[in-house]
Amino acid sequence: MTLYPEIEPYDHGLLDVGDGNRVYWETCGSPRGKPALVLHGGPGSGASAWARRLFDPQAYRIVLLDQRGCGRSTPSASAYDTDMSVNTTAHLMADLELLRERLGIERWLVWGVSWGSVLGLRYAQTHPGAVSELVLTGVASGSDAEVELLTRGIGKFYPEAFEEFLGGLPEGAAREGNLPAAYNRLLESPDPQVRERAARAWTDWETAIIPAPPRSVERFEDPAFRRGFARTVTHYWGNGHFLGEEGEEGVVLRDAHLLEGIPGTLVQGSLDFGNLVGVVWRLHHAWPGSELVIVDQAGHNASAPGIAEALVAATDRYARR
């Protein structure tokens, strides 16, 4: 099975969501098709035109957006004076509701990758009447255990890269505590050189832990993207992804039962590091009506062979509902 052909948006705009933020959105495919919302990862990656090709353009009205602070949305998180206090999970979910109302959509299928799966799951749990189905890949739940795994935990497998990662932080308590929070403090420094070094160190670590070669991410070579991405990721990871009350852990998995009645497909690579804390299995077993598709020899990458095909198969099947 191949992806659908490349398509261009038939409409787009900037939605004023308040707090000085304007969120970029676009619609593709059929104006009368089944609505589908695409949630990108990161947080802070921005929407990819590639995701349009996971949906039959004759059957779907495909909606993509750049979440606050990234992509074509304004202001950019790469700008030092951008207020990150108004960039939280609650703000992003409110933005989705504003966009849904702006586009006159009653319910939409929600597709999400990585962080987009966290946002999609929490959105469905808190706005179940707005979600017809969920299709998720690179599945995560936004827990502190996952953050700890993806920073300090897998440092044991990449000792040289981890030593360089720790070396980007000042010596002392910062290296012993919440590593994303420590990096976020550097990324909020008034000194642009401190911010740039921290952004480079963070993205070097993200590149180093890609499980298979080639270990390179072209967009990390763009200084503006690098700054905005690292700032946004560490802002969320260092603050529990702004899920639940302060100190509360495992909110998404705790509330998995709220997804009952919403069909969902979870497509996961067998080599995805998130599997080490068992999130996707626990979610699947706690979510009545979900299906789990494991793709061998694939990691945390929606475009990997096998994963993309499984995603298309899911959207094709839900197009007929």
C-alpha positions in Angstrom: 0.0 0.0 0.0 1.4 3.4 -0.9 0.6 6.9 0.3 -1.9 9.1 -1.4 -0.6 11.6 -4.0 0.7 15.0 -2.8 -2.0 17.6 -2.5 -2.1 21.3 -1.7 -4.5 23.1 0.7 -7.7 24.6 -0.7 -8.0 27.0 2.2 -5.7 28.3 5.0 -5.5 31.1 7.5 -4.3 32.4 10.8 -6.7 32.0 13.7 -6.5 34.5 16.6 -6.6 32.3 19.7 -5.9 35.1 22.2 -2.9 35.9 24.3 -1.3 37.5 21.3 -1.2 34.2 19.4 -2.3 33.4 15.9 -2.4 29.8 14.9 -1.8 28.7 11.3 -4.3 26.2 9.9 -5.0 24.6 6.5 -7.6 22.3 4.9 -7.0 19.8 2.2 -8.9 17.1 0.3 -12.6 17.3 -0.1 -14.5 20.2 1.4 -17.4 17.8 1.9 -15.3 14.9 3.2 -15.1 13.4 6.7 -13.2 15.8 8.9 -9.8 14.7 10.1 -7.5 16.7 12.4 -3.7 16.2 12.2 -1.7 16.8 15.4 2.1 17.1 15.0 4.7 16.0 17.4 7.5 17.8 19.3 6.0 19.7 21.0 7.2 22.3 18.6 7.8 20.4 15.4 5.2 22.0 13.2 2.9 20.4 10.7 4.3 18.4 7.8 2.8 18.3 4.3 3.7 14.6 4.3 0.8 13.9 6.7 -1.7 15.0 4.1 -0.9 11.8 2.2 -2.2 9.5 4.9 -5.8 10.3 4.0 -7.9 9.6 0.9 -8.3 13.2 -0.5 -11.7 12.2 -2.0 -13.0 10.9 1.3 -11.5 13.3 3.9 -11.5 17.0 4.7 -8.0 17.1 6.2 -7.2 19.8 8.7 -3.6 20.6 9.7 -2.3 23.2 12.1 0.9 24.5 13.6 0.5 24.5 17.3 1.3 27.7 19.3 4.8 29.0 18.9 5.9 26.8 16.0 5.8 26.6 12.2 3.8 29.4 10.6 2.0 30.3 13.8 3.0 33.6 15.5 4.8 34.6 17.7 7.5 32.0 17.3 9.0 30.3 20.4 12.4 31.0 18.8 11.9 34.7 19.7 13.2 35.4 23.2 10.3 37.7 24.1 7.6 35.1 23.2 5.6 34.4 26.4 5.7 30.7 27.0 3.4 30.8 30.0 0.4 30.9 27.6 1.6 27.8 25.8 0.3 24.8 27.7 -1.8 21.7 27.0 -4.9 23.4 28.1 -4.2 26.3 25.8 -3.6 24.0 22.8 -6.9 22.1 23.5 -8.8 25.4 23.6 -7.2 26.3 20.3 -8.5 23.1 18.8 -12.0 23.9 19.9 -11.8 27.4 18.5 -10.6 26.0 15.2 -13.3 23.3 15.1 -15.9 26.0 15.6 -14.3 28.3 13.0 -14.4 25.5 10.4 -18.0 24.5 11.3 -17.0 20.9 12.2 -19.1 18.9 14.6 -16.8 15.9 15.0 -13.5 14.9 13.5 -11.1 12.0 13.4 -8.0 12.9 15.3 -4.6 11.7 14.1 -1.5 12.3 16.2 2.1 11.4 16.3 4.4 11.3 19.4 3.5 14.5 21.4 0.5 14.7 19.0 -0.7 11.4 20.4 -0.6 12.8 24.0 -2.5 15.9 22.9 -5.0 13.9 20.9 -5.6 11.5 23.8 -6.2 14.2 26.4 -8.4 16.2 23.9 -10.5 13.1 23.4 -10.8 12.4 27.1 -11.9 16.0 27.8 -13.9 16.6 24.6 -15.3 13.1 23.7 -18.2 14.5 21.8 -15.8 16.2 19.3 -13.8 13.1 18.4 -15.1 10.4 16.1 -12.0 8.2 16.0 -8.3 8.3 17.0 -5.4 7.2 14.9 -2.1 7.4 16.8 1.5 6.5 16.2 4.7 6.9 18.2 2.3 6.6 21.1 3.1 8.4 24.3 1.2 9.5 27.4 3.2 12.5 28.6 4.3 10.9 31.9 7.4 11.9 33.9 8.5 8.2 33.5 8.7 8.6 29.8 10.7 11.9 30.1 13.1 10.3 32.5 13.5 7.4 30.1 14.2 9.6 27.1 16.8 11.7 28.9 18.6 10.0 31.8 17.3 6.4 31.3 18.7 5.7 27.8 21.9 7.5 28.6 23.1 4.1 29.6 22.8 2.9 25.9 24.5 6.1 24.6 27.2 6.9 27.2 29.3 9.2 25.1 26.4 11.2 23.8 24.9 11.3 27.3 28.1 12.7 28.7 28.1 15.5 26.2 24.4 16.1 26.9 25.1 16.5 30.7 28.1 18.6 29.8 25.8 21.2 28.3 24.5 21.9 31.8 26.4 23.7 34.6 27.9 21.4 37.2 26.0 20.7 40.3 22.4 20.0 41.2 21.1 20.8 37.7 22.7 17.6 36.4 21.0 15.5 39.1 17.4 16.7 38.8 14.9 17.2 35.9 17.2 17.5 32.9 14.6 19.1 30.5 13.8 21.8 33.2 17.5 22.5 33.6 17.9 22.9 29.9 14.8 25.1 29.7 16.4 27.5 32.2 19.3 27.9 29.8 16.9 28.3 26.9 15.2 31.2 28.8 18.5 32.9 29.5 18.8 36.6 28.4 22.2 35.7 26.9 21.7 34.6 23.2 24.9 32.6 23.2 23.7 30.6 26.2 20.4 29.9 24.5 22.1 28.8 21.3 24.5 26.5 23.0 21.7 24.9 24.9 19.5 24.5 21.8 22.4 22.8 20.0 23.2 20.5 22.9 19.5 19.5 23.2 19.0 18.7 19.5 22.3 16.9 19.4 21.0 14.6 22.1 17.7 14.0 20.2 19.7 13.2 17.1 22.1 10.8 19.0 19.3 8.6 20.3 17.7 7.9 16.9 17.8 4.1 17.1 19.0 3.5 13.5 21.2 5.3 11.0 21.3 7.8 9.4 21.3 9.7 12.6 20.6 13.2 11.2 17.8 15.7 11.3 18.0 18.3 8.6 15.7 20.9 10.3 18.0 20.9 13.4 20.5 22.7 11.2 18.2 25.7 11.1 19.1 27.9 14.1 15.6 29.4 14.4 13.9 26.1 14.3 16.4 24.6 16.7 15.9 27.3 19.3 12.1 27.2 19.1 11.9 23.4 19.1 14.3 22.9 22.0 12.6 25.7 24.0 9.1 24.2 23.5 10.1 20.6 24.2 11.9 21.5 27.4 9.0 23.8 28.4 6.6 20.9 28.2 8.9 18.1 29.4 10.1 20.1 32.3 6.6 20.8 33.5 4.9 17.4 33.3 3.4 18.3 29.9 1.0 20.5 31.9 -1.3 17.5 32.5 -3.4 17.3 35.6 -2.7 18.9 38.9 0.8 19.7 40.1 2.6 16.6 41.0 0.0 14.3 39.5 1.4 11.5 37.4 -0.1 9.3 34.7 -3.2 11.3 33.9 -3.7 10.1 30.4 -3.4 6.4 31.3 -5.5 7.0 34.5 -8.3 8.4 32.3 -8.1 5.8 29.5 -11.5 4.5 30.4 -13.0 7.9 29.2 -12.1 6.8 25.7 -14.7 4.1 25.7 -17.0 4.5 22.7 -14.3 6.2 20.6 -12.8 3.7 18.2 -9.0 4.0 17.9 -6.0 2.5 16.2 -2.5 2.5 17.8 0.4 1.9 15.4 3.7 1.4 17.1 7.1 0.5 16.0 8.6 -2.5 17.9 11.9 -0.4 18.4 10.2 2.7 19.8 11.9 3.5 23.1 8.6 4.4 24.6 7.8 0.7 24.7 10.3 0.3 27.5 7.8 1.8 30.0 4.9 -0.1 28.4 2.7 2.9 27.7 1.1 1.6 24.4 0.2 -1.8 25.9 -1.2 -0.3 29.0 -3.3 2.2 27.0 -4.6 -0.5 24.6 -5.7 -2.8 27.5 -7.4 0.1 29.4 -9.2 1.5 26.3 -12.2 -0.6 25.2 -12.5 -0.6 21.5 -8.9 0.2 20.6 -6.7 -1.9 18.3 -2.9 -2.2 18.5 -0.7 -2.7 15.5 2.9 -3.5 16.1 5.3 -2.9 13.2 8.6 -4.9 13.5 11.9 -3.3 13.0 10.4 0.2 13.1 11.1 2.9 15.7 9.6 6.3 16.6 8.9 7.4 13.0 5.5 7.7 11.4 7.1 7.6 7.9 8.9 4.3 8.5 8.1 1.4 6.2 5.2 -0.6 7.6 4.0 2.2 10.0 2.9 4.6 7.2 1.1 1.7 5.5 -0.7 0.8 8.7 -1.8 4.4 9.2 -3.2 4.6 5.7 -5.1 1.3 6.3 -6.6 2.8 9.4 -7.7 6.0 7.8 -9.1 4.1 4.9 -11.2 1.9 7.2 -12.5 4.8 9.2 -13.4 6.7 6.1 -16.2 4.2 5.6 -17.7 4.7 9.1 
